[in-house]
Amino acid sequence: MILEHAILPVRPGSESDFEEAFRMARPLISRQRGFQSLSISRSIESPNLYLLLVEWDSVEAHSDGFRGSADYERWKELLHHFYDPFPVVEHFTTVR
């Protein structure tokens, strides 16, 4: 299992619209092969920042699978215009 991490910097004033768009986008990612779970949290100190955490079976399930799908094209249409600047995505693995 790997953990995808991204801080989503949403343009101030568009948080409610972003949250509604995210509700519409969530099924697009959750039906992907290799998807395990997703959580999104809003910052208390900086309410335009969101923390996205997605668990995948592998990096490839995210990078090749989801990002190579038609669902990702729709995900981009729904969400990417809210970000300023565009978020950096990192993948993590558990340290044992």
N, C-alpha and C positions, 0 to 999 in steps of 0.2 A: 504494500500500500504506500502511496505517496500522497503528500498534502500540497495542494496548490494554494498559494497565498497571494493576495493582491489587496492593496489599499486603493480604493476607488474614490478619486477626488471629483465629486459631483459639483457642477457649477452652482454656486450659492443661489438660492431662490428656486431651484428646480428639484429639490429633494422629494417632494410629494409626487411629482410626475415621474421621477426616477423610480421610486418605490412601486408605483403602479406598473410601470413598464417592466420592472424586475419580476413582479408577480406573473406577468404574461410570459416572460422569458424563461422562468424557472423550469417549466416542463420540457423545454427544448434541450436543456443540459441533463436533466434527471433521467431521460430515456436513453441516454447514450450507453453503448457497450463500454464496460469498464468503470462507469460512474458508481460511486458508493454513497456519498452523502454531500450535502451542501449546507453551509450556514452563512448568513450575512448579518452583520451587526453594525449599528450606527454609533459613531463616536459621541460621547457626551461633551467633551471639551471642544471639539470641532465638528459640529453637526452636519457639515457637508462631506465628511469622510466616512466611508464604509469599509469594513473589513470583510472580504470574501474569502472563505475557506472551502475548498472542494477536495474531497478524498476520491482518488482514482486508483484503479488496480495498477496502473503504470503511467509513466510520463507519456508514452506513446498513445495511450487511450485518450489523453487530453490533446496532445500536439498533433498527432496524425488522425486520430479518430474524430473527435469533436470538431477540431479546427478545420478538418477537411470535409466537413459535412454541410449539407444544405441548411440544417438546423443552425449551424454557426453563422451562416450568412444572415439568417433572420435575427439571431441574437445580436449581431452587430447593428442591424437596422434599428432594433429596439433600444439598445443601450449605449453604443459608442459615442453618440453625439452629446451625451451628458457629461463626459469626462474632460477635465481641463486641469492639468495636463493628462495625457493618456497614461493609464496605470502600468506599472512594472509588475510582471507576473514572475513568481519564483516557485520552484518545486522543492519540497523537503522530504526527507526520509527519517524515520525514527532512529535515534541513537540508542544502542543497546549496551 
